[in-house]
């Protein structure tokens, strides 16, 4: 699932008429980079949610033919936040674990290892597998601690390296079962993550490749620079 329902407030006025996932990074919209990388590792069935200017997303990307994938759209009358959006999309995602990708990051992550780890989530002992990155300048305190045993903790005093959640991870649908019964409902993701971490159900990996949170116009310029380097390589 690719998350694409955000308003992009920090990038206004750029996002007043263009949804942030369609902002260009090199010759490809931000969301297009994800679709291409997912398709390259054999992912052909995608769900994308949207709210703000969602019809423009659908018009631009359609059913995914140009990328060689099949896209189902989860339409939100108003943005339901991350967990609420995933809960609404569960009927489209099926009963097995799935990967979630935020559309407003740029990365050269190889999704294949994440797909393999996601397939191992059992909804009991392991509920979530997160991609974590070095803390960027705009978020120096990080989000969670990656412990030596591969578990992820929300306890700031836990032994390990404090890192930032990349907006990419594998999830078991059981995590969202209660929300799905109330859907549509606005609900953030972090409380679900913290609860699962408290139960020891979250693992993670430290990704050291290229990753950028494209949350401002300045970082969109940086995304353009990175993407042009990829295209000229």
PyMOL commands that set and color helices and strands:
alter all, ss='L'
color gray80, all
select helices_A, chain A and resi 9-11+14-16+20-22+30-40+54-61+65-67+81-93+111-119+137-139+173-182+190-198+217-232
alter helices_A, ss='H'
color red, helices_A
select strands_A, chain A and resi 2-3+24-25+28-29+45-50+70-75+98-102+105-107+128-133+144-146+152-153+161-171+202-206+211-213
alter strands_A, ss='S'
color yellow, strands_A
deselect
rebuild
show_as cartoon
